[in-house]
């Protein structure tokens, strides 16, 4: 699938930056056993984090409809990351996007949020979470696995991290 090399939250930004668009195409002889996303991943991750962003606590609803909350893969699905709770974070769209862009990562030893020195501009609101721990899922069985957090730090996070003061 074209465009599947980047997570969905930043795919359009990448396409816009290089002047491309995605048009549906038919690939003859495509592999029918190709990996597909688990549609239950979103619901499982949001439930694990009690339907709130694990960074800022965003939990807006309109009646029973959850608004502005997404299930983010720590190790991108496109990079072989599995659709399991331990590879997911419940994030609001802003935190999902900046996580996928590598503006912050999460330290595996204590789940502390670390922002990049490369994040510049009017970022005071984002940076207010630097050095604090994420809101943990409701069960230890859903805690993010170190292997996925390590992958994110090594492959996505824009080093170096800011000092914690």
N, C-alpha and C positions, 0 to 999 in steps of 0.2 A: 504494500500500500504506500503510495507516494505521500510524503509528509509525515510519515510515522516515526521519524527519527528524533522528534522532539515531543515533549509532553504537550497535551492539548492546550494547556493554559497559556503557552507562549508560541504555539505553532503559527498563528496568524501574524504575530509580530515579526517572526523570522521571515515568513513569506513576503510581508510588506517591505521589509528591509532590503530584500534582494529583488523585489519587483516580480514575484511569481504568484500564481494562483493555483489552487487545486481544482482540477476538473475531474469528474469521475471517468475512469478508464477501465476497460476490460482487459485483463491479462489472461491471454489464452494459455491453457495448461497450468493454471494456478494450483498451488498445493491445497487440496481440500482439508488437510490436517493442520493448516496454518493456525498458529496460536491466536486465540480469541479472548477478549476481556470477559471476566466473570461479571455479569450484570448485578450480582448481589454484593460486589465489593463495596460500593458506595454505602449501601445501607448498613453493612456490617461495621465499617469504619466509623460512620456517624454515630451508630449506637454505642460502639466502644468508647467514644469520647463524649457520650451523652448529648449529642447534637449541639456541640459548641466548638468554636475554634480553639485549638489547644494553645495558641499563642495569646490571643486577645480576649477570648471568652465570648466572642460574637455568637449570639443564639437567636437571631430574629426569626419570628414565625408570623404567618398570616393564617389564623385559625390553625389548621393542622399542617399547613405547608411550610416547610423549612425554606428560608430565603437567604441566599448568599452564603452557603456553606458547601464545601466540596471535600471529596475524599482524594487526597494527594498521595501518589506513590512516592516513597522515599527513594528506593531504587526504581527508576523509571521502568514502566512496563515495556517500553521500546528497547530497554537494555537488559531485558530478561527478568525484571523484577516481578515477583509473584503477586497475585491478587489475594493477599491474606492480611489480616488485621495488623500483624507485626511489621508489615511493610507499608502501612498507611498512617496518615495523619488527617484529622479533621481540621481544615483550614478555611478561613474566609477567602474570597477571591484575591484580595491584595496579598495576604501572606502566602497563599498558594503560588501566585505568580513570582513573588520575590524569592521564595524558596526554590522554585524551579529554575530561576535565573542565577542562583548561587549567591544571593545577597546575604543569606544567613544559613547556618547549619545548626545541628543539634549534637551536643557532645554526648557520646554513648554512655559514659560512666555515671552521669548524673542528670542527663536530659536538659542541660543548660543551653539556652539559645545564644549563639555567637554570631555577631554581624561582621561583615567584611569591611575592611578599611576602604574598599573601593565604592561603597555606598555613599554617595555625596548628594548635596542639595538639601532641600527642606525635608529632612528625614527624622526630625526629633521624635515624632510619634512612633515611628518604627523602632528607633534606637532606644526608646524607653523600655523595651523588652530585652535589650542586650544584658546578658549576665543573669537573667532570671530563668527559672525552669519552666518547661511547658506544663500545661495542666494535663496530668497523667490520665490515661484511660481508666475506666471503672474497674478493670480487673488486671492483675499482673500478667495474666495470660496474653493480653493484647499489647504489652509494652513493645515499643519499637526495638527490633533486633539490632545489635551492634553491627552485624555484617552489612546491613542496609544503610545504617547511619555512616559507617566507615566508607562505603561506596559513594554516598552523597558528598562527604567531605573531600574525598580523593578526586572524584570525577566532575563535580558540579560547583562546589563552593569556591568562590573567588578569594583565595588567600592573599594576604594574611588577615587574620582576625584582629578585631579591635581589642585593646586592653580592657580588662574589667576593672573599673575603679570603684 
